Amino acid sequence: MVDFKKVIIFCLMINDFFTWFIGNGNTRRTNKISSWFRAVLYNKSIGGSPTSKHILGLAIDIPYPSDWYSLSNAEKDTFFNNIRNKVIGLADEYNTHYGLFRYSAHIHIDFLARETNAEGDYRNTPYDSK
């Protein structure tokens, strides 16, 4: 069941994240969300987890910048570490937990949906995976 109070808090956190994310004037950044709320049937049709935080409206996926595959590994590390530090800071500011995962085409961020913090280890995922 969707907890709309949590969704509103999540919206505030995501607003803070995007204000920072696109506010630096870095042209490498995207202001797109490729996935947020998902209906249960849609989530199932795309192979999403039955316990996906997207079903609750408490997760977003952000696609990589268009020049992603031309970046050096050092530039990719900097990109991820900046996002990681901001997500951790927001979780601390809002006194909540977070999830941060790297997938082949996007970064997944969730807040408020876990009892512990969780991070996908993007360092073990090939940068050129598709």
C-alpha positions, 0 to 999 in steps of 0.5 A: 500500500502506498504511504502518501506521507512517505511519497511527499517526503520522498518528493522533497528529497528528490527535489533537493537532489535535482536542485543540486544535481543540475544546479552545478551547471555541469552539462554532463548531467541529466534532468530526466527520471526514466522511472518513478511510480510503477503500477504492479502489472507494469512492473511485472511486465518489465521484470521488476522485483515484486518488492520494488520500491518503484511500486510504492513511489519511493524510488527513481532511476536516472539515465546516464548522460549521453556522453557516458561511454566516452568518459574515462573511468576516473570521470565515471568514478567522480560522477558516482562518488559525487552522487553517492556523497549527495545521497548520503547527505540527504539521507542524513539530513532527512534522518532516513535510509537510502539505496543507491545502485548502478545498473547498465543504463541508469542509477537507481536511488531510493529513500525511506524504503529500507531498514538499513542503507544499501549500495550496489557496488558499481566498482565491480560492474563493468563500465561498458556493460549494456 
